[in-house]
Amino acid sequence: AECIGRRITFGKTREMLVSFRDGTDRKTAEEELKDSEEFVNTILENIPDMIFVKDAGKLRFVRFNRAGEELLGYSREDLYGKSDYDFFPKEEADFFTEKDREVLRNGIIADIPEEVIQTKDKGERILHTKKIPIPDRDGNARYLLGISEDITERRRADEELRESEKKFVTIFQNNPVPLTLTTAGRGVFADVNEAFLASTGYLREEVIGKTPGELSLFVNPDDITRLVTELRLKHQVRGMDLPCRTKNGEVRICRFSSRVIMMGSTPHVISTVEDVTEGMKTEDALHQANKKLHLLSSITRHDIKNQLMTLDGYVSLMDKKSPAGCEQEIARIRKVSRQISGMIQFTKDYQQVGIASPVWMDIRALVNDAEKGVSQMAVTVRNDIPAGTEVYADPLIAKVFFNLVDNAVRHGGSVTTIRFSLAPHDGKSTIVCEDDGTGIAPEMKKKLFQKGFGKNNGFGLFLSREVLDITGITIQETGEPGKGARFEMSIPNESFRITAGK
């Protein structure tokens, strides 16, 4: 309760007038006001944007929240009672003051989309600021409330995005390879480059907004379904050759490579549409020429082998009928005959190199197949190649792996284990084949990959190197003598991949 006393004169007597009243409501109101102020302060302190208040007279700061301190780099104690001129260059302070006066004079809310300020610790920042006049009970401006959002990172991201889009457009339009950009849903052309227009004969306005079906671009309508199905399954298409029709009706073979990309929040498909018609004609002509050369070579080898058989027959007769003292000459003739036979076999093996187009092959499976082909199973083949590891190579690479295993078994000495593994080297992936045999002598290392070197007439390391070289794979022997042979096959990044799910 509240007790209030006051002296009064009653007649000639001075008395004390005391009144009592219940102060519960007042105390409750004060507590509620205090709680309300704490609630407002908590909100202001936790708002991530800078909140500041200036007096309307001298535009000095009277209130700042935590976000404002962190942004400007000053404590609120340093800010209170100061103006913009105490913290910012004069040009900036003049701009801020002019806006403040305009807001207070006109009683309006000012929305400033971008204003640049210089902070103490964070350098130059870009703010989106709103300034609001706060009137007193009589409607006169008493304070100016400011709310500033730091949009520096957003503006930088926007600028980077604009630059990225500008570069994309430049690369897209000036690329010599025909390119298209279509929506992922209906396949509507959103953009095409000049190379595409030149190769198809269309004008830009005839293409944009249309679908390939509306332009009758594909000779076989089902090819659109093939393309879309592969895109949905794999999100990309690589080297799909399809017959396409130009504006004047000419049919050309186009090689499509497509990938799904995001343009903002909308999926699109970017495709290269390369005309390979002439290239395929040239390739077919080369194939036919190789086929004829292959036939000629086979016939020639067959005829030479027949002549060698005849020669060997005559040598046998000479051996029986020749007088004593001719044995050495006959032996030399037989040696030359064997050498010629070996050369003929080499031409047969070498003829196969590069005949078939390179394909993606599973390395782990190649090692397993090579192991099955080895007759001496006392040797253990450890296959530590990860599942799904693939190499882009001539199909004859299967013989390369067999040759490495076979050489280790036949010529490696006391070999008990042959191990295949995958290791990084100089930024490339490297297949390692190593054994625990006697290794290779230093003077022999330089001759390993020379034509005709070796103890056998098999496929040979020379041909192995030739097969690998077709797709840029290199091979070298790096083992230490006495510790076993070690062959390293270095694979270019574009010829190596690990396929998931295998």
N, C-alpha and C positions, 0 to 999 in steps of 0.2 A: 504494500500500500504506500501511497505518497502522502506525506504530511507537510502542510504549508501553514506557517504562522505569520500573523500580522498584528501590530499594535493598533488599537483603535481607542477613541475617547467616547465614553458613554456617560453623558452628563458631565460631572466633574471628575469622573473616575476614568483612569486609563486602564484598559483591559487588553488581554491578548485573545485575538480571534484565531482559532486554529480550525483548519478544515482538513478532512481526510478524504482521499479518493482512491479507488481501485486502479493501480497502474499496470495491471496485467495486460490489457489490450495494447498499451503503448509499448511495453517491453516486447510483446510479441511482434508488433509492427517493426520495431527496430531490428529484431533478430531476422525477420523476414527480409528486410532491406539489406542487411549485411549478407545474408545467404544469397540474395539476388545479385549483389555486387560481386561476390566471390564466384558465382556461376558465370556471370558475364566475363569476369577476368580470366577464368579458366578457359572459356571459349576463345577469347582473344589470344591468349598465350599459346593455344594449340592449333590455331589456324595457320596453315603452311605459307600463306601469303603475308607480305609485310603490311601491317596496320599502323598508321600514324595519325596523330591529331595535332593541329597547329592552332594557336590562338588567332582570332580574326584580326587583331590589331597589328601586331608586329610580325605575324607569321612565324612565331617561334614554336618549337616542338614542345608539347606538354604531355604527350603519351606515345609510347612505342611498345610493340609486342616483341616476343623473342625472335620470331622470323625476321623482323626488321633489323634487330641487332646482328644476327648471323649474316644477313645479306650485305649490310653496309660495312660491317667490321668494327662497329663502335658499340660500347655499352650504352644503355639508356641514360645512365648518369652523365655520360659525355654529351649526349644529344639534347637533354632537357635544357630549355632556355636558350638554345642556339637556333640559328636559321640556316637555310640552304647555303648561304654565302660562307658559312664557317666550315663547310665540308666539300663543296663542289666548285669546279672552275666557274668563273663569273658568267660565261656564256650559258652554262647549264643552269646556274642559279637564276639568271635573268629569265630563262624560259619557264622554270618552275614557278617563279614569283608571278609572272604575267598570267599564267593559267590559274594560279590561286586567286588572284584579284578578280579575274573574269568570273570565276565560280561564285565568289562572295558577292560581287557587285550585281550579278544577274540572278542569283539564287537558283542556279542550274546545276545539274550533274554533268561533269565533263568526263568524257570517255576518250582516253588517249591510247590508241592501239599500240603504239610503240614510242618509247622514249629511252634514250641511252643515258646511263649514268656511269660514273667512275667510282668504284668501291675501293675500300682500303686494302683488302686482301685478295679479292676475286677479280680484280681488273675491271674491264668494261663489261657491263651487263645490260640486257635489253628488258625493259619492263612494260607490261600492259597495266596502265593505271587508271583508276576511277577516283575523281575528287568530288566530294559531296559537302554542301554547306550545312552546318548544324546551327539552327536558330535558337535564341533564348525565348522566354515566355512571351515577349512582345513581338516576336517574329523577326528580330534583328539578328544578323549573322554573328554568332559568338565563336564558333570553332569551324575549322575545316578538317573533315575526315578524309583520309587517303587510304586506298586499298591498291597495293601493287603486286602483280604476279610476275615472277621471274620467268620470262619466256625465251631466255637465251638459247638453251639447248634445243627447244622446239624450232626456233628460227634457224639455227645451224643445221638441224636435221632437214628442215624444209629446203634450205639452200643446197645442201648436199644432194637431196632428192632431185631438185631442179637440175643441178649439174649432171647428175647421173642420167636423168631422162634426156638431157641435151646430148650427152655423149652417146646414149643408146640410139637416139634418132639419127645422129651423124653417122655412126657405124652402120646402122640398119640401111639407111638410104644410099650410102656410098659403097656398100659392099658389092664386089663384082659377082658374087654368088646370088642367084635369085632367092629372095626371102619373102615369107608371108607371115602375117600375124592374124590369127582367126580366134573367134570366141570358142571356148571349150564346149559349149552346149550345142548350138546348131551349126557351128563351123562357119559363121559369117565372117567375111574378110573385113578386118578392122584396119589393116594397113598392108601394103606391099611395097617393095622397093623398085627402083628404076630397072634393075637387072631382070626382075620378074616380068615387068611390063614389056621390056625389049624382047624377051624370049618367047612370050605368048602372043604379042601383037595387040594386046588390049590397051585402052586408055584407063587412067586411074578411076575416073568416074564410072566406067563400065564395070569395075571390079568391086570397089568399096561398097559394103552393104549387101553384097550378093554372096551366095554359097557356091562351092564348087559344082554342086548339082545343077544350080540354075544357069551356070556357064557351060554345062556339059564338058567340064574340064577332064573328067576321067572317061576313057574309052569304055571301060567296063564298070558300070555303076556299083558292082559288088566290091570293087577295090576300095571304095569309101568305107564300107563296113569293115574290111580287113584292117584298114589304117586306124579307124576309131577303136576297134576291139583291142588292137595291140597297145594303143595309147592308154586305154582304160586299165589294162592288165599291168603294164610296165611303166606307165607315165612317160614313155619315150619310144621312139622308133628309130632304128639305125639302118640306113642303106636299103630301103625297100624300093625296088625298081618297078615302076608302074607305067603303062602306056597312057599318055595324055594327049589331049587335042588342043591345038592352038586356035586362035580366033579364025584363021583362014581354013581350018579343017585339017591341017597337017598333023599326023600322028608322030609324036616324039616319045622316046623312053626317058622318063624322069626319075631321078633317084631322090627319094624323100627321106629326110632325117628330121624328126620332130621331137619336141619336148614340151611338157606342160609347165607354164610359168605363171606367176601371180602378177597381175597389173592392178595395183591397189588391193582391193579385196575380191577381184574378179579373176577367175582362172582363164588363161588364154593358151593358145598353142602357137609356138614359133617354129617354123619349118624352113629348111633349105630345100629348094626344088631345082636340083642340078640336072641339066640336059646332058645325058650320057649317051645319046644316040650314036654320035660319031665315034666316041670312045669304044662303045660296044662293037661297032662295025670293025674298028681297028683290032680290037681284042679277038674278035671272031676270025679275022684274016690271019692274025698271028697264030691262033690256035690251029687253023687249017695248015699253015706253013709248018708249024712244029709237028703236026701230025704226019705230014709228008716226009719231013726230015727224019722223024722217028722211024717211019717205015723204011726209008732208004738206009738208015743206020742199021736197022735190024737185018735187012737183006745183006748188006755189006758184011756185017759180023758173021752171019751164017755162012756166006761164001768163003770168008777168010778161015773160019773154023774148019770147013770142009777141006780147004787146001792144006791147013796145018795137019789134019788127020792123014791126008795123003802123004805129006812130007814126013810125018812120023813113021808111016808105013815103009817108005823108001829107006829111011834111016835104019829101021830094024833090019831090012834086007841087007843094007850095006854092012851092018854090024856083023852079020853072019858070013858074008862073002868077002869082006875086005881083008887084005893081008895084015899080018901082025904089024903093029906100030901106028895104026890109024885110030886107036881107041880114044886118044885125047881129042882129036878133031871131031869124032862122032859125038863125044860127050858135050863139046862146045855147041854143036848144032842142036842137040836136044835142049840144052840150057836156053839157047836163043828162042827155040820154039816155045818153051814154057813161058819165057818173058813176053813173047808176042801174045800168047794165050791170056796172060795176066792183064796185059794192056787192053785186050778186047773186053775182058770182064769189067775192067775199070770204066771203059766207055759206056758199058751197059748200065752200071750203077750210077755214073755221073749224069747220064741222060735223064734219069728220073728226077734229078734235083730241079725244083722250080716248075715242074710240069703241072702239078696241082696247085690251086690257089691256097694261100695260108688260111687256117681256120683256128678257132679257139679250142684248145685241147686241155684236158684235165691232167695236170702233172702227176698227181697221186696215182691216177689210173695208169699212166705211162710207166711209172716205176713198178707197179704191180704186174703189168704185162711183161716187162723186161725180166722180172724175177722168174716168171713162169717159163720163159724161154731158155733159162740156164739149166744145163743138164746136171751139173755138179751141185746137188742141193745140200752138200755138207757146209756150204757157205750160207751164212744168214744175211738176208737183205732187210735192213731196218728202214722202214718208210715213215719218216717224220715230217713229210710234207702235209700241211694243214688241208683238211677237206675243202673242196671248192676252189682250190688254187688253180688258175688257168693261165696258159701262155698262148699267144698268137704266133703260130709258126707253120712252116711247111709240114704236111702230114708225115714226111719222112723223119721227123724228129723222134718218132717211135723207134727207128733204127739207131738213132744216136744214143738213147738210153740203154737199149739192148747192147750196143757196142761197148759202152762204159762198163756195164756189169760183166759182159763176156771177157773184156780185156783184163779186168781185175781177177776173175776166176782163172783165166789161162796164164797170165803173165805176172800176176801180183806177188808171186812167191807164196809165203805161208799165210794167205788171206783166210780169215774166219768170219769177218763181218764187213759188209758194205753198207754204208749209211747215206741216205739222201735226206737233206734238210733244206730249209729256207732261211736265208740270212740277209739283212740289209748291208749294202756296201756302196759307198760313194753316192748315196741318194737313190740307188736303184735296188731292185730285188734281185737276189742272187741264189741260184740253185746250186747246192754243194753236193758233190758225190765224192766220198772219201772211204778209204779202206784201211785195214790194219796190217797190210803186207809189208814188203821190203822197200816200197817206194821207188822213185825214179832217180837215176844218177844225174847230177848237174849237167854233164856233157850231153846227155840224151834229151834234156828238156827242150832245147832249141830245135831239135829235129822232129819232135813228136807230131807236129801238124804239117810236116812236109809230105808232098805227094810221093808215094812209094815207100815211105818209112814204115817199118814194123816187121814183126816176125810172122805175120800171117797175111793172107790175101783176102781178108774179109772187107767189111764196109770201110773201116779205117777212120782214124781221127781227122785226116785231111777232108774227107767227104763230110764228116760230122760237122766240122767247122763251116764248110760251104753251106750246108743245110741250115744251120743256125743263123748264118750271116744274112739270109734272105730277109728276115724281119729284124735285123739289127742286133741279134743276140751274139755276144762274144764269149769265148771259152778260153781258159788258161789253166795250166797246172801249177799249183802253189804248194804242194806237199814238201815235206822234209825227207831227204833220203834216210832210209832206215826206219821211218815212222809211218810209211804208207803213202799211197798216191792221193792227191786231193785235186779234183777238177771243179772249177768255179764257172758257172754260166751266168753272166750278167745280162739282165733283161731290161730293155728300155721301158719306161713307165707306161707308154702307150700300148705295149705288147704284153702287159701283165694286169691281172685282175683277180680278185677273190670274190666269188659269187656266193651270196648267202643262200642258206636253205639246202645246201648239198651235204 
